[in-house]
Amino acid sequence: EVGFTRLLEWIKGLKAVKNFDKAIVGMEPTGHYWINLSKWLYEQNIDVVSVNPHLVKKNKENRDNTQSKSDKKDALVIADMVKNGYYAFIRPTSEPFEKLRVLMANRDVIVKRLVSSINQINRWVDIVFPELRQVFKDFKGKGAIATLRLFPTPRELRSMEAQDIVKGWKTLMKRHAGFKKAQLLIELAKHSVGSHQAHDAYKLHLEQLLEEFDLATAPLERVEKEVTDVLKQIPFARKLLAIKGISEITLAGILGEAGDLSGFAHGNSLLRHGGLHLAEASSGKWKGQIVLSKRGRSRLRRFLYLATMSLVMNNPEFKELHSNNVKVKKMKKMKSIMKLIGKLARILVGMARRNESYCPRKVQPLTPLAA
């Protein structure tokens, strides 16, 4: 805190010398070093703003007409941008939303590890015992994992009886496959085309892969349980979860990245926060393609997209809206999805601001009056 205090004293001294009443501290939010300082300055009643790193890069040449880069030049470029008003205030996030952001970022890392281990297990099966896919379609399932733990290779299965396999399954699962599957496993093992060499090395490799799978599965369950507990602390979350098609994980991802939705003035502000507002390139009579700006939180974009896709598949009102867009208005499917993301953003912000429950009637498309 000594360094932070020295910075604050320097700011106060500068204000006294220049006879200023207020000071604004501008930051470029790259990396993570700005986070603690911004929170500390906010507690000291100093206005803290952030500038877009992309714009900092673009504005570097405006200062001295060269592409040179240094810490001193970066600071001057950021100061210029703050002076010209190209900044956004850093909104303080309350405890539950901060928790969700940390938990969901942690979940992303765990899921990547889990997917990597599952992909490697799939590769191992394709090499050593490809016929196992005829018995188990999904290798994340308890039956497949139990089989890989107890008797993973064809060499072991060939010398076993069906009842021995079922006994083994009973030690790891309450509900397990029966004798027919056990007999099928033995038959497939006898005629397997999998690799017959380096048996011990392949077994060791699988043991390590299963350890990685376990190291990802247990923390994932803990994180998701914690996410559920945190959502219960947010007053409007229960009403948002009542929307058919919105899952706890998706909502946690949106709230973790966006913060308190009741703080947004309009759903369009939420879209802009996620970089989902439109950007157009045009000159004179020429008009370029209108695209998404993608200048915002990429994780928020992802969760809004996933939530909308889930609603289109599971929610009757969104399903009807999507069908109306595609069949009646002749929109392309992806354009319809993008339009529905905007509708979802407005619904979420409206419900959070007014603390309202979901009303299907308000979501349904307007039917044209008969002539």
N, C-alpha and C positions, 0 to 999 in steps of 0.2 A: 504493500500500500504506500510505501515511501515514495516510489516513483510517481504514482497517481497523484499524491498530495503535492509533490513538486510541480507537476503539470498544472494542477488547479491554482496554485499560488502564482505561477507564470501567467495564466489566463487572467487572474484578478489584477495582477500588476499591469498587464497590457491594457485592460479596461480602464484602469485609473489613469495611465499615461495618455491614452487616446480620448479619455472622457466619454467612454461608451457605457450604456446601461446594461446591454445584453451581449452575450457571445454565442456563436453557433460553432460547434465542432463538427467538421465534415469527415467522413470515413469512407474508404473504399472497402466493402465487405468481401475481401478475398481471404481465404484461409479461415482461421478461427481466433486469431489474436485480438480482434476488435471487440469480441463479444463481452468480455468481462469489463473492459474499459468503458464501453458504451453504457452498460448497466450502472456502473459506479458513477459516471458523470451525470446520468439521469437522476440518480439519488441526490446528487449535489445541486439539483435544479439548473443544470446546464443543458441547453437544447442540443441534441445529437441528431445528425442527419446522415443518410447514406447516399452515395452517388453510384450510378451504374458502372461496374468495371468495364463493360463494353464501350461506354461513352468516354471513359477515361482514356482508353486505348485510342479511340478515334480522335480525341482532342489534343493528343500529345504534339502533333505536328503544327497545330494552330499557334503554339506558343513561340517556337523558334524555327519553324519550317524545316525541321530535321526529325528523323525517326529515332533519335537518341533517347536513352532511358536511364534515369537515375532516381534515387529516393527523393532528392531535392526537387527535381523537375516534377515528379509525381505529386508531391505535396502542393506545388504551385498550381498544377493543372486542377487538382481537386478543389483548391481554394477558389480558382476562377469559376469552376462549375457551381460551387455553393453561392458565390457572389451573384451569378447570373440566374440563380433560382432552379438549377437542374438537379434537384435533390428530392429525397422522400424522407419524412420524419420516421425515425425508428420507434415503432409502437412497443411499449412494454407489454410483455405477455404474462398473464396470470399463471399461477402454479400448475393447474390441471393441463393447460394447453402446452406449457413448456414440457411437462412430463410426457405428453403424447408425442411431441416432436422427437424427444430423445428416444422413447420406446420404439417408435416407428422407424427411425433411422437405424436403431439397433436390430430391429426385425428384418430390415432389408439385408443387412450384412449376414444374419443367420440364415435367411432364406437362400442367399447366394451359395453359402457353404453347403446347405442341405441339397440344393439342386445339383451342385457339383458332385457331391458324394453319390447321389442317385444315378447321375449320368455315368459315373465310373463303375458303379455296380452293374448297370445295364451292359456296359462294354465287357465287363468280366464274364457275365452270363453268356453273351454272344460268343465268346472265345471258348469257354470251358464247358458250358452245358446249355446250348441254344434251345434244346427241346423243352427246357423248363417253362418257356413262354406258353406252351400248350396247356400247362396246368395252372399257372398264375399269370394273369394279364398285367397286373400292376405290382411292381416290386417294392412299392411303399407299403403294401398291405401286410398285416400281421402274419398271415400264412406264408407268404413268400420270404419275409425276413426270418421267420422261425426256421424254415427249411434251409436257408442259406447259413444260419448259425449252426444247425445240428448236423446236417449231412449235405453239404453243398455240391460235391463232385459226383459224377456218374460212378466212379470207382467204388465209393462208399455205398452207394445205393444198390449196386448190383448184388452185393452180398447180404442184403437185408431182407427181412420179411415185412409184409404190409402192417402187421400188428406192432412191430417194433417202431415203424415210422409214426403210427398213430399215437403210441405211448410217448414218443419224443415230443410230438405236437402238444400233448396234454400237459407237459411240464411247463410250457411257455404260453399256452392259450386256454381260455375257458371254452370258447367256441372254436372248433377246428374242423378241418376237412375230414371226410370219412375214409373207409377202406378203399372205395373205388379210386379216389385220387391217389392214395398211397400205392395201389397196384399199378396205376397208370405211370406214376413216377418211376417205379422199378422197371417197367417195360421200356419206357423211353430211355432210361439210363443204360439198359443193355444194348440199345442200338444207337447210342449217341454218336454224333460226328464231331463232338468237341475235342479240344486238344488233350492228348494223352500224356504229354511230356510235362516236365517241371511241375509235377503235382503238388509237392510241398511248398514250392515258391508261390504258386497260385493260391493255395490255401492261406498262406501268411498274408498275401496281398488282400484277400477278401476280409480277413480278420481286421486288418487295418482300416479298410473301407467301412466296415460295419461300426467300428469305433468312431470314425468320423461322422457317420450317420447318427449315432447315439448322441455325440457331442453337439449336434445341431438340433436334434428332435427335442430333447429335454429343455434346453433354453428357450426354444420357440414356444413351447407350451406355457412356460413361466411368463414370458413376455406377453403373450396373448391374454393370459389370465389377468395380468396387471393392467393391460389396456382396458379390459372389461370393467375392472374396479374403478379406473380413473374416469371412464365415461359416465359412471353413476354419479360422479361429483359435479357434472355439468348440467345445469337445470334444463336446458332445451334439448339435450342429446336424446332423451327418452322419446320425445315427440318426433325427432328426425328418424330415429330407428323404427318408428311405427310405419314409415313409408315402406311398402312392400318392394323388396329389391335392394334396400340399403343395408349392408352388413356392418357389423361392429368394426371390422378391420378397415373397410373403405371409409367409414365416417371418421374413424380415428386418424387415418391418413390425411383427410381433408382438414380436420380441426387442428391437427398437429402442425400443418404447413401454413394454414390461413390464420390460426388463432381464433379469437372470439368473433364469431360471424355477426353478432349483434352490433359490432363496431363498424361494420361496412355500411355505407350510405345506400348502396344499391347492389344488386347482383352483378352488374357490369364492373363494379370495383373489384369484386372477387375474381372475375375473369381477367382483368388487367393484372391483378396480383400474380396470377398464374401464367401470364404471357399468352392468354387466349384471345386478346383483342386483335382486331384486324389491322393489317398494314398494307397500304396501296402504293405502288410506284407508277407515277404518270407524269407526262410532260406534253403540254400543248394538247394536240388532238390524240396523241398516243396514250393508251391506257394499258398499264401492265396488269399482271395477275394479282388479285387480292389474296394475301396469304396470312397465316397466323404470325404474329410478331415473335412469339417464343422468347420474349424478354421478360422473364419472371421465374417463378419457382417451378422447376421441371417436375418435382415429385407431386406438387399440387395438380398440375396438368394431368399427370398419370392417374391419380386417384379420381379426379372428376370424370375422366374418360371411362375408367373401369366402372364407376358408379352408374354412369349413363348406359353403358352396355348391359349391365345387370338389370337396370330398370326396363330397358327395351325388351329384354327376354322374360322378365318376371312380373312387371307392373302393367296391369291392363290399360291404364291411362296412357302411359308412355308408349306401350305397344301400339295403341290406336293412333297416337300422334305420329309415330314413325311410319306406320302403314299409310296414313293420310299424306304425309310428306312425299313418300316414294311413289304411291300409286295415283294419287289425285294431282299433287303439285309437280310430279315428275322430277323430283330431286334425285340426285345420286345418293346412294345409301350413306356414304361417309359425310356428305354435306348435311344430310338430315341429322346424323349423330352429333355433328358440331353445333347445329342449331339447338338440339335438345340439351347439350351441355350448358348452353346459355340459359335455357329454361330452368334446368336443375339449379344453377347458381342463383337465379332470382328466387326460386322456391325456398332454398335453404336459408338465404339471407332474410327473406320476408318472414319465414317462420321463426327464425332466431330473434329478429328485431321486435316482432309483435307477440312473441311467445304463443303462437297459434299452433293448433293441431293440423295435421295434413287433411286437406279437403279435396277428394277426387274430382268433385264437380268443377272446381276452379281450374283444374289441369286439362280437362277434356277440350278437344278442338271445337271452335265455334262452328255451328252448322248454319249455312247461309239460309236466309229467309226465302220462302217461296214467292215468286213474282205474282 
